Amino acid sequence: MTGYVQDDLEPAEIERQRALYGPLAQSVRELLDATIRTTVDDEEIRRAQADIEAVVARLRARQLDGPYGVRFGAEGRGRPWGNTVVGLRNAAAPPLLIDHDDEGNAWSDFHLGAAYEGPPGLVHGGVSAMILDQMLGEAAGAGGKPGMTGTLTLRYRRATPLGDLRAESWIDRSEGIKTWAKGHLIGPEGVTVEAEGVFILPRWAREAIARHQEENGDERPTPRYFE
């Protein structure tokens, strides 16, 4: 599958990259927020723009040919650092830091600021959908039943305010290659958005697992492409 890259980096090298790129992305997140909310004078805006364009040129000097994708090692655990919800290197991501257990539960406490606004002071409904899509998929993966989103249904119970939020998700049931997951967003006054979805283990992953079992005669666990 294009975009999944097995690089087998040593743990020390992964941590070195995490310590290098994480703060860079966080600085750009701060820049996004500052750009939305700044009230400095016109000349300061023009100087800031020139500085930013110079930094962009420096970073463009050497780049990947395409998006980051998911990098992973021999054990199958991945680094989705370009992901728009959890990506360490994606400044558009909040990012969510998601906890999991082996029973198919996932949860995260996070903050959404000005960059995620829809109606004034509120989270854009599409952002809520994006976060819950990720959370339900993480629950499916945590329970050993990862997959791509087949369907996603949302119920907007009340407005979701910008600020500190919590998301929770869990596996409802599984049948073969399909997993049904549910979840919700929680704001200061309770649940704001509920979601349920079906996640399907894609054909390429099923074929890769089958090939491994045929070639090695052992039971290969379904890969987990989250950290």
N, C-alpha and C positions, 0 to 999 in steps of 0.2 A: 504494500500500500504506500503510495507516494506521500512523503511527509513524515513517515515514521523512520527514524534513523537510529540504528544501533551503533553507538560510539564507544561503549565500554570504558568510559572514563573512570579513573580511580577516584575513590571518595574524596581524597585530599584535593584533587583538581576540581571536582564539582563544588566543594566548599570555597575554593579560591575564586571560582567564577561567580558563585552566589554573592560573596562578599564584595566583588568588583561591580557586577551589573545591577544588583539590587539597589544600592544607594544611587546609582545613576538614574535608574527608572524613577525612583522616589523623587529625585530632584526635578525631573520632568513633570511628574504629577503636581508638584508644588508650583511649577511654572504654569501649568494649565489653570490651576485655581487662581493664581495671581493674575493671569491674563484676563480672566473673566471679571475679576473684582477690582482691578486697579483703577485709580482715579488720578494718576500722575499726569503731568502736563504733556503737551504734544511733543515737545522736543525730547523728553525722556522716553516716550514711546518709540520715537524714531531711532534713538540710540540703542534701546533694548532690541528692537527689530534687527539692527545691523549686527549686534552681538550674537543674537540667536542664529542668524543666517551664517555667521562665521563658524559657530559650533557645529551646525548641521553639515557644512562643507567638510569639516575635519572628520566627522563621523562617517560621512559618505566615502571617504578615501578608500576604505576596504569594507565590503559588505558581503553577506550571503546573497546568492542569486535569487532567492525567493523568501517566503515566510519561514519562521523558525521551525515550525512543525513540532514534533515530539521526539526528543532524544531519550534513548533508554539503554540500559545495560543488559547483561546476559540474564539477570534475574527477572527482567520484564517490567521493572518499575521505571516510570517515565518522568521526564522533566518537560512539562508543557509550558515552557517559559514565555511563549508568544501568545498564550491563551488570553482572550479579552476579559475573562473573569478572574483567573487565578495566576496569570502570567507574571513571573518575577521580572521579566524584561519588558513587559508591556505597560507603558505609562498610562494607557487608557483603562487598564484594569485597576480595581480599587486598591490592591488586589485582595481577594478573599483568602484567608488562611483557614483551611477546612480540616476539621478533625473527623476521624472515622472509627468505627469498630468493625469487627468481623461478622456482625449480625446484619449488616446492611443499613446502618444508621450513619448519618453525616450531619454535622452542625458547624456553624460559623458565626462569630460575632465580628462585625465590621462597621465601617463608617462610610457613608456616601455624602460627598460635599457638592459644591456648586456645579461641577462638571456633569452631574447626573440628573440635573433638574429637568422636569417636564412642566407641569403647571407650577406657578410661583411657589417656591418653598417645598415642593413635593417631588418625589422620585418619578421620573418618566416611566410610564407603564411598560414600555419596551425594555427598559433596564431591569425592572422587576422580573419580567419574563425571562430575560437572559440569565439572570442570577439563579432563578429557580430551575431553569433547564440544566444549568451546570450542577446545581445541588442534587437534583434527582439522578443525574448521570453518575455523580460521585457515590451516591448511596448504592446504586446498582453495581458499580465497580467494587465498592467496599465489601459487598456480599458475595463477590466472586462471579457476578453476572453482568460484566460490562457490556455496553452496546451503544449504538448510535440512536438518536432520538427518532422514533417512529411517529408518535403523536405527542402533543403537549396541550393540555387544557388548563386554563386559568380562570379563577373566580376572584375578582377584585372586590373584597369585602368593605374596605374603607381606604381612604387616601394614605399613602405611605410617606411620612415626612422625611426630608433629608436629615442626616445625623446618624446617630448610633442605632444599629439594627441587628437583628439576629435571624438566621435562616436555619431551618431544620428539615431533614428529609429522611425517608426510610423506604425499605422494600415492602411492598404490599403482598406480592406473590410472584412466582416464576413458573413458566411452563416452557421447557425446551430452550430455544434460543431467545425467548421473549421474557422480559422482566417488567413488571408494573411497579412503579414507584410513586410516592406521594410526598408532599412537603408544603411548607408555608414560610412566609416572611412575617416577622413579628416586630412591631414598633412599640413605642412607649405605652400605647393604649390597647395592645393586644395584636392578634393576627390581622394583617392587612390584605394579604394575597394568599390564596390556596392554589396548589397545582397538583396535577397527576399526569403521568405520561407512561408511554410504552417505549422500552429500549430494546433494540434488536442487535444481537451479536452479528456483525457484518459477515458476508460470505467470505471475504478474503481472510478474516481471522479464523473462521471455522475451517477453511481449507489449510491454513498454516498449522493449526492444532492437529488436524487429521494427519498431515504429512509427518509431523514430528512423532506422533504416536506410531505410525506405520514404520518409520525409519528406526525408531529407538525402542519400540515395544514397551513404552512406559506411559503413564498417565501424566500428561502435561497440564498444569493448572492454567486456567484462563488468565491471560496476562492482565496486569493492572497498569494502566497508563497514567496514573497520577502518582505524585510523590508520597 
